[in-house]
């Protein structure tokens, strides 16, 4: 299977974050690293972006579930 390569703008559109937020997450290691195609061109593997989004969704769902278990009367 060939992985589709996404531009930064395509990644921004899919994940709902801007350039600065993406680069900050790259810097702190919490976002998939891009593939470099020369000094000015980078792309992200679509499969890695999809996996990252899934991780964010799972972490958010776990956070909500943990909060509901701690405070069952707030629902």
C-alpha positions as MATLAB code, in Angstrom:
seq = 'XXXXXXXXXXXXXXXXXXXXXXXXXXXXXXXXXXXXXXXXXXXXXXXXXXXXXXXXXXXXXXXXXXXXXXXXXXX';
ca = [
       0.000    0.000    0.000;
       1.310    3.422   -0.930;
       0.833    6.071    1.731;
      -0.541    9.385    0.505;
       1.745   12.272    1.441;
       0.111   15.407    2.851;
       1.291   18.997    2.634;
       1.339   21.192    5.730;
      -1.828   22.929    4.585;
      -3.578   19.590    4.116;
      -2.474   18.534    7.600;
      -3.686   21.840    9.062;
      -7.057   21.344    7.403;
      -7.443   17.772    8.634;
      -6.423   18.325   12.240;
      -7.715   21.848   12.818;
      -4.410   23.283   14.036;
      -2.327   26.042   12.524;
       1.292   26.058   11.484;
       2.650   27.356   14.798;
       0.801   24.716   16.798;
       2.025   21.950   14.507;
       5.643   23.089   14.735;
       5.426   23.448   18.528;
       4.154   19.875   18.773;
       6.947   18.731   16.437;
       9.453   20.435   18.707;
       8.134   18.783   21.870;
       7.824   15.383   20.180;
       4.044   15.075   20.363;
       3.378   15.143   16.613;
       4.520   12.845   13.784;
       7.737   13.900   12.113;
       7.468   14.857    8.441;
       9.444   13.398    5.572;
      11.854   15.870    3.983;
      12.115   16.137    0.217;
      14.927   18.664   -0.025;
      15.531   21.838    1.938;
      12.094   23.416    1.446;
       9.652   20.571    0.957;
       8.156   18.397    3.669;
       5.215   16.011    3.700;
       3.471   13.929    6.322;
       2.366   10.351    5.824;
      -1.423   10.287    5.834;
      -1.455    7.085    7.899;
       0.602    8.774   10.651;
      -1.743   11.771   10.767;
      -4.782    9.488   10.962;
      -3.124    7.505   13.774;
      -2.263   10.728   15.631;
      -5.875   11.928   15.351;
      -7.096    8.590   16.700;
      -4.694    8.880   19.641;
      -6.039   12.369   20.406;
      -9.630   11.116   20.258;
      -8.827    8.139   22.498;
      -7.010   10.337   25.025;
      -9.942   12.761   25.083;
     -12.466    9.946   25.579;
     -10.354    8.462   28.386;
     -10.149   11.862   30.073;
     -13.933   12.276   29.933;
     -14.506    8.722   31.221;
     -12.058    9.268   34.104;
     -13.777   12.520   35.045;
     -17.212   10.870   34.952;
     -15.990    8.053   37.215;
     -14.620   10.540   39.744;
     -17.715   12.777   39.690;
     -20.751   10.659   38.759;
     -23.253   13.268   40.052;
     -22.126   16.021   37.643;
     -23.722   14.445   34.533;
];
